[in-house]
Amino acid sequence: MEQEPENFPEALSDALAGLQRLIRRRLRGGTDGPQLRGAEIDLLRLVAERPGLGVSEAAKELYLAGNSVSTLVNQLVRDGYLIRETDPADRRAARLLTTPAADTRLRDWRQRRAVLVRRQVDRLDPAGRAALEAALPALHQLAANLHEEAEDS
């Protein structure tokens, strides 16, 4: 179905948000431990990629308010998924690290996500799969542009 040019940005945004929401909903069940919200998973993924990250850096990277990230950190520390250490260079700042439980949970989440998405992509016809694969570079560029614009503002 071809989109009118003026409707395309909205249709693209809706499709991407809908996919993300559906994937997260499908992955909520089937895990041990407390259910994690999307923002909690995003924070854990970020800290796993960048161990020692500070709370303010995480807030900036996730485009969230510092107090929102502090609340997420407190919850994830309480649930045993994050360690908050004092930064030796600045005793007022904290550095974040994932726990082995978080690493296990993230690994399980990634594996289950890959299986879910692979199963659904396999249900597409060859033209649909090819269209998604061809769109990946443009989607990556779109994400880079959005990130760059956010950094500039």
N, C-alpha and C positions, 0 to 999 in steps of 0.2 A: 504494500500500500504506500503510494507516494504521498509525501507531506507537502502542503503549501509551504513555501519558504518562510513565511512569517510564523507559522505554527511549529516548524521543526525544532527550534530550541526548547520549547515547552514540552513537546512530545519526547525529545531525547532525555530531558531532565526527569520527566515522569517515568520513563522506561528504566533508566538507571536506578532511580530511587526505589522503584517497585521491585526490581531484581534484588537489590541489596536487602530490602526489608524482607522479601520472601525467603532469601537464603538464610538470613539470621533467624527467622521464625522456624524454619525447618531444622536448623541446627541446635535450637534451644533444648530440645528434649534429648535424652540418651546420654547425658553426661552425669558424672558423679559430682557432688559438691553443689554449692549454691548457683542459681542461674545468674549469668552475667549479662548485663545490658550491653548494647552496642558500644557505648562510650567506654565502658570498662574493658571490653575486648580491644578496642582501638588503643587505649592507653597501655595495656599489657603488651600488645604487638609492638608499639613504639619503644617501650622500655627494653623489650627483648632485642630489638634491632640496635638500640643505642644505650647499653648499660651505663649507669652513672648519670643519666640525664637528670636535670633538675626539674622541679615542679613548674617553674615559670617557663622554661624551655619547652616542656611538654604542652603547656597551655598554648603557647604560641604556635607550636607545630600542629596541634589539633584544632586550632581556632576556637578555643574555649576560654572562658574567664578563669583567672587564676584560682578563685575560690571554688569554682566548679571542679577543677582538677584536684584541688586539695581535698574536697569531699570524696572524689573517686579514689584518691590515694588512701585516705583513711579507711574507706570500706575495703579496699583490696589488701591493705596491711592487716586489718582485722580478720579477713577471710583467709589469710596465709598465702596470698599470691604476690605481694610486693614486700620488699625490705626497704625501709627508709633509713639511710645512713647520713650522718653529719658530714658535710663537705669539709675536708681538712683545710682547704684554701679559704673558706668563708664559713665560719662556725654557725652563722645564721641560716645558711642554705642547706638543703637536703639533696642527696643524690639517691636515685631510685634504682633498684635492682629487682629482677624477677626471682622468685623462689623455684626450687625444683618442681613443686606442685603446679606453678604457673607454666613452666616450660612443658610439662607433661600435658596440661590442659590445652595449651596453644598447639602443640604437635597434634593432639587428637582432633582439635577443631579444624586445623588445616587439612588433615587427612579426610575427615568427614566432608568438609566443604568440597575438596577435589572430587571425591566420589559422587557427591550430589550433582555438582555442575557437569562432570563428565557424563553422568547418566542422562541428564537432560539434553546436553549437546548432542549426544549419540542419537537421540530421538528426532533430531532435526534432519531434514533432507540434505543431500550434499550441497545444494546451492545455499541453504541457510547456514550451514557450517562454514562454507567458504566466505560468505558475506561477513560473518562474525570475525573470522580470522583476518580478513582484509581490513576490517574496521579497527583492529587493535592498535596499529601505529597512530591513527588519528585520535583514538581515545587517550592514548598515552600522551600525545601532544596537547590535547585539550586539558588533561590533568596538570601537565607542566605549566601551561599558560595560566591556569587558574591559580596554581601555587605561586608562580612568579608575580602575578597581579596582586595577590594577597600580601606577599612580602613587600611590595612597593607601597602599599597603603598603610 
